[in-house]
Amino acid sequence: MLPKIRLAVRDWDYLTPLALGEVRSPRIELELDRVATLPDGIGVDTRYNATEASFSRHLSTVVAQDDRALAIPNFLMRGVRHQCIITHKDSPLKRIEDLADKRIGVTGWRDSGSVWTRAILRRAGVTTEDTYWYAGRLTEAHPVQDRLGEFHSPGRIEAVPGERPMMELLAEGWLDAVFTPFMPSGFFEPGSQFRQLLPDTRAAQAAYIREVGYVPGIHLLTLDRSLARAYPWLPNELSDLIDESRRVGTEKRRRYAETTPFMLNEMLFAADTLPSGWDASGLETNRPMISDFLKEMHDQAILPRVLAVEEVFQPLGVEA
């Protein structure tokens, strides 16, 4: 009997071959569920025994000694977060350094993307103590919820006053910038009030990748540890399926590039700029990025200590 995997993921285009059954494994019965909101975690949301998961939130479960989820070093979501810093179109702010002593909105304090974005500020000499932080919902359409947890710090890290949508506060000038992984409705319209902070975001991101040598991992693949114990080959098999879908999806994207008139040039720029294997899975190829993130999680006071890479990614067996 084949192990049945119920996998929850975001609707990434490179997973389309997997969703359509063009990529499959004879060793796994896979049910792929593309979701708008990721589950709370293995063992919490019992609908799934494999999930795309926040890197930072998984690390918190490691510290809490909750070992229900096995981390697999396959990063389903990656990104260089300069592009996620937005401001008002009339703002005088144009550099990362300009954010010092400003009011910044975030959609979640401990979110992996927020950690990586603050790491960009720290590289520019702007620390958490140099700015004023407000966590809240991006727009009226987003839910009111606790986005700070235990990281509330009066006068420095607080919830948005009155739970007002951050884009309203950015439009009014009360907030100077907002960190958001997904752009708000209307951002891409010609008359948008908002813009990315940096005048040449792409150049800044390319320079960052050259400096650090990787594209930061934000979400990773997790699997019910009991399944991994029962089928020691399963973590590798599931990761290989993701890799193959990524390979096939990339080939299709390059073939059918006319989704916009500029897509082909964008893909050529990416091929010329990104290091070989930038999206590869595996522990050793991702070790420098993982190590940097573990240090950031401690330096930003989200974790009480720097975790060892092997604490996070623990081998269970060999592929049979």
C-alpha positions as CSV (number, residue, x, y, z in Angstrom):
1,M,0.0,0.0,0.0
2,L,1.4,3.4,-1.0
3,P,1.8,6.1,1.7
4,K,-0.8,8.8,1.1
5,I,0.5,12.3,1.3
6,R,-1.9,15.3,1.7
7,L,0.3,18.3,0.9
8,A,-0.8,21.9,1.4
9,V,1.1,24.5,-0.6
10,R,0.7,28.0,-2.0
11,D,-0.3,28.3,-5.6
12,W,3.2,28.6,-7.0
13,D,3.3,28.3,-10.8
14,Y,6.2,25.8,-10.8
15,L,4.0,23.3,-8.9
16,T,1.4,23.2,-11.8
17,P,3.0,20.1,-13.3
18,L,2.6,18.4,-9.9
19,A,-0.9,19.6,-9.5
20,L,-1.9,18.4,-12.9
21,G,-0.3,15.0,-12.5
22,E,2.3,15.6,-15.2
23,V,4.9,14.9,-12.5
24,R,4.2,11.9,-10.2
25,S,5.9,9.2,-8.2
26,P,5.0,5.4,-8.3
27,R,5.9,5.3,-4.6
28,I,3.5,7.9,-3.3
29,E,-0.2,8.6,-3.5
30,L,-0.2,12.4,-3.5
31,E,-3.1,14.7,-2.9
32,L,-2.0,18.3,-3.5
33,D,-4.1,21.1,-2.0
34,R,-3.2,24.7,-3.2
35,V,-4.3,27.0,-0.4
36,A,-4.4,30.8,0.2
37,T,-3.5,30.5,3.8
38,L,-1.0,27.9,5.0
39,P,-2.0,25.4,7.8
40,D,-0.9,26.1,11.3
41,G,1.4,23.1,11.2
42,I,1.8,19.3,11.2
43,G,-0.3,17.9,14.0
44,V,-2.2,21.1,14.5
45,D,-4.2,21.0,11.3
46,T,-5.0,17.3,10.9
47,R,-6.1,17.7,7.3
48,Y,-2.5,17.5,6.1
49,N,0.6,15.4,6.8
50,A,2.9,17.5,4.6
51,T,2.9,21.3,4.3
52,E,4.7,24.3,3.0
53,A,5.7,26.0,6.2
54,S,7.2,29.3,7.4
55,F,10.9,28.8,8.0
56,S,10.8,31.0,11.1
57,R,7.8,29.4,12.6
58,H,9.2,26.0,12.1
59,L,12.3,27.1,14.0
60,S,10.2,28.2,16.9
61,T,8.7,24.6,17.1
62,V,12.3,23.3,17.2
63,V,13.1,25.5,20.2
64,A,9.9,24.4,21.8
65,Q,10.9,20.7,21.3
66,D,7.8,20.0,19.2
67,D,9.1,17.4,16.8
68,R,5.9,16.5,15.0
69,A,7.1,18.1,11.8
70,L,10.3,17.0,10.0
71,A,12.0,19.9,8.1
72,I,13.1,19.0,4.6
73,P,15.7,21.3,3.1
74,N,13.6,22.2,0.0
75,F,12.6,25.8,0.0
76,L,9.3,26.3,-1.8
77,M,9.3,30.0,-1.4
78,R,12.4,32.2,-1.9
79,G,12.8,35.9,-2.3
80,V,15.1,38.9,-2.1
81,R,13.1,41.3,0.0
82,H,14.1,44.7,-1.2
83,Q,11.2,44.5,-3.6
84,C,8.8,44.1,-0.6
85,I,9.5,47.5,0.9
86,I,7.0,50.0,-0.4
87,T,6.3,53.7,0.4
88,H,4.1,56.5,-0.9
89,K,4.9,57.7,-4.4
90,D,5.7,61.2,-3.2
91,S,7.9,60.0,-0.3
92,P,11.5,61.5,-0.2
93,L,12.7,58.1,1.0
94,K,14.9,56.3,-1.6
95,R,17.5,54.3,0.3
96,I,17.5,51.6,2.9
97,E,19.4,54.0,5.2
98,D,16.5,56.5,4.9
99,L,14.4,54.2,7.0
100,A,16.2,55.0,10.2
101,D,14.0,56.8,12.7
102,K,10.9,56.2,10.6
103,R,7.6,54.4,11.2
104,I,7.5,51.0,9.4
105,G,4.5,48.7,9.1
106,V,4.9,44.9,9.0
107,T,2.3,42.2,8.3
108,G,3.9,39.9,10.9
109,W,6.8,40.4,13.2
110,R,8.2,36.9,13.3
111,D,7.4,36.1,9.6
112,S,10.4,34.7,7.7
113,G,10.1,37.5,5.1
114,S,10.1,40.2,7.8
115,V,13.2,38.7,9.4
116,W,15.0,38.7,6.0
117,T,13.9,42.3,5.3
118,R,15.1,43.5,8.7
119,A,18.4,41.7,7.9
120,I,18.7,44.0,4.8
121,L,18.2,47.0,7.1
122,R,20.8,45.6,9.5
123,R,23.3,45.2,6.7
124,A,22.8,48.9,6.0
125,G,23.3,49.8,9.6
126,V,19.7,50.3,10.5
127,T,18.8,48.1,13.6
128,T,15.5,47.3,15.2
129,E,16.2,50.0,17.8
130,D,16.7,52.7,15.1
131,T,13.1,52.6,13.8
132,Y,9.5,52.4,15.0
133,W,7.6,49.3,14.1
134,Y,3.9,48.7,13.7
135,A,2.3,45.3,13.0
136,G,-1.1,45.1,11.4
137,R,-3.3,44.1,8.5
138,L,-2.3,45.4,5.1
139,T,-5.8,46.4,3.9
140,E,-9.4,46.3,5.1
141,A,-9.8,43.0,3.4
142,H,-7.3,41.3,5.7
143,P,-8.3,39.9,9.1
144,V,-7.6,41.6,12.4
145,Q,-5.3,39.3,14.4
146,D,-2.4,39.3,16.7
147,R,0.7,39.8,14.5
148,L,3.2,40.5,17.3
149,G,2.8,37.7,19.8
150,E,5.3,38.1,22.6
151,F,7.4,40.6,20.7
152,H,5.4,43.7,21.7
153,S,7.8,46.4,23.0
154,P,6.0,49.6,24.0
155,G,7.4,52.6,22.1
156,R,9.3,50.5,19.7
157,I,7.3,47.5,18.4
158,E,3.6,47.9,18.7
159,A,0.3,46.9,17.0
160,V,-1.1,49.4,14.5
161,P,-3.3,51.9,16.4
162,G,-6.9,51.0,16.2
163,E,-6.2,48.1,13.9
164,R,-6.4,50.5,11.0
165,P,-5.2,49.1,7.6
166,M,-1.6,49.9,7.0
167,M,-2.1,51.0,3.4
168,E,-4.5,53.7,4.7
169,L,-1.8,54.9,7.1
170,L,0.8,54.9,4.4
171,A,-1.5,56.9,2.1
172,E,-2.0,59.5,4.9
173,G,1.8,59.7,5.7
174,W,1.5,58.3,9.2
175,L,3.5,55.3,8.2
176,D,6.7,56.0,6.2
177,A,7.0,52.5,4.7
178,V,5.4,49.0,4.7
179,F,7.0,45.6,4.4
180,T,4.6,43.3,2.5
181,P,5.2,40.0,0.7
182,F,2.2,40.5,-1.5
183,M,1.3,43.8,-3.1
184,P,-2.0,45.5,-2.2
185,S,-4.9,45.8,-4.7
186,G,-4.2,48.7,-7.1
187,F,-0.4,48.7,-6.6
188,F,0.1,47.8,-10.3
189,E,-2.3,50.4,-11.7
190,P,-0.7,53.4,-13.5
191,G,-2.2,55.8,-11.0
192,S,-1.1,54.0,-7.8
193,Q,-0.3,56.1,-4.8
194,F,2.5,53.7,-3.9
195,R,5.9,52.6,-5.2
196,Q,8.8,50.4,-4.2
197,L,11.3,52.2,-1.9
198,L,14.3,51.8,-4.0
199,P,14.5,53.5,-7.5
200,D,16.3,50.5,-8.9
201,T,15.1,47.5,-6.9
202,R,16.4,44.9,-9.3
203,A,19.9,46.3,-9.2
204,A,19.9,46.3,-5.4
205,Q,18.6,42.7,-5.3
206,A,21.2,41.5,-7.8
207,A,24.0,43.2,-5.7
208,Y,22.6,41.5,-2.6
209,I,22.7,38.0,-4.2
210,R,26.3,38.6,-5.4
211,E,27.3,39.6,-1.8
212,V,25.6,36.7,0.1
213,G,25.7,34.1,-2.6
214,Y,22.1,32.9,-2.3
215,V,18.4,33.7,-2.6
216,P,16.9,33.7,0.9
217,G,14.6,30.8,1.8
218,I,11.3,31.8,3.3
219,H,9.1,28.7,3.3
220,L,10.3,25.1,3.4
221,L,8.8,21.7,3.0
222,T,7.7,19.8,6.2
223,L,6.5,16.2,6.7
224,D,4.8,14.3,9.5
225,R,7.7,12.8,11.3
226,S,5.9,9.6,12.0
227,L,5.5,9.0,8.3
228,A,9.2,9.7,7.8
229,R,10.0,7.1,10.5
230,A,7.7,4.5,8.8
231,Y,9.1,5.3,5.3
232,P,12.7,6.6,5.7
233,W,12.9,7.1,1.9
234,L,9.8,9.3,1.9
235,P,11.4,12.8,2.6
236,N,13.8,12.4,-0.3
237,E,11.0,11.1,-2.6
238,L,8.7,14.0,-1.8
239,S,11.5,16.5,-2.2
240,D,12.5,15.0,-5.5
241,L,8.9,15.4,-6.7
242,I,9.0,19.1,-5.9
243,D,12.3,19.5,-7.7
244,E,11.1,17.7,-10.8
245,S,7.9,19.9,-10.9
246,R,10.2,22.9,-10.6
247,R,12.3,21.7,-13.5
248,V,9.4,21.0,-15.7
249,G,7.6,24.2,-14.7
250,T,10.7,26.2,-15.5
251,E,11.0,24.6,-19.0
252,K,7.3,25.4,-19.7
253,R,7.7,29.0,-18.5
254,R,10.6,29.5,-20.8
255,R,8.8,28.0,-23.7
256,Y,5.6,30.0,-23.1
257,A,7.1,33.3,-22.2
258,E,4.5,35.5,-23.9
259,T,2.4,36.0,-20.7
260,T,3.8,39.6,-20.8
261,P,5.9,41.3,-23.5
262,F,8.8,41.5,-21.1
263,M,8.8,38.0,-19.6
264,L,11.5,36.6,-21.9
265,N,13.9,39.5,-21.1
266,E,13.2,39.0,-17.4
267,M,14.0,35.4,-17.5
268,L,17.2,36.1,-19.4
269,F,18.2,38.6,-16.8
270,A,17.5,36.1,-14.0
271,A,19.5,33.4,-15.8
272,D,22.5,35.8,-16.2
273,T,22.3,37.1,-12.6
274,L,21.4,34.2,-10.4
275,P,24.0,31.7,-9.3
276,S,23.8,28.2,-10.7
277,G,21.5,26.1,-8.6
278,W,20.1,29.1,-6.8
279,D,16.8,27.2,-6.2
280,A,18.3,23.8,-5.6
281,S,17.2,21.7,-2.6
282,G,19.5,19.9,-0.2
283,L,21.2,20.7,3.0
284,E,24.8,21.4,2.0
285,T,23.9,23.6,-1.0
286,N,21.7,25.7,1.3
287,R,23.9,25.6,4.5
288,P,25.3,29.1,4.2
289,M,21.7,30.6,3.8
290,I,20.3,28.4,6.6
291,S,23.2,29.4,8.9
292,D,22.7,33.1,8.2
293,F,19.0,32.8,8.9
294,L,19.5,31.0,12.2
295,K,21.9,33.7,13.3
296,E,19.4,36.4,12.3
297,M,16.6,34.8,14.3
298,H,18.8,35.0,17.4
299,D,20.2,38.4,16.7
300,Q,16.7,39.8,16.2
301,A,15.7,38.3,19.5
302,I,13.2,35.9,18.0
303,L,15.0,32.8,19.2
304,P,16.8,32.5,22.6
305,R,19.9,30.9,21.0
306,V,21.5,30.2,17.7
307,L,20.3,26.8,16.6
308,A,22.7,24.4,14.9
309,V,21.8,23.5,11.3
310,E,21.7,19.8,12.3
311,E,19.1,20.6,15.0
312,V,16.8,21.8,12.3
313,F,17.4,19.3,9.6
314,Q,17.8,15.9,11.1
315,P,18.4,12.9,8.9
316,L,16.1,9.9,9.6
317,G,17.4,7.3,7.3
318,V,18.6,6.5,3.8
319,E,16.7,6.1,0.6
320,A,15.7,2.6,-0.1
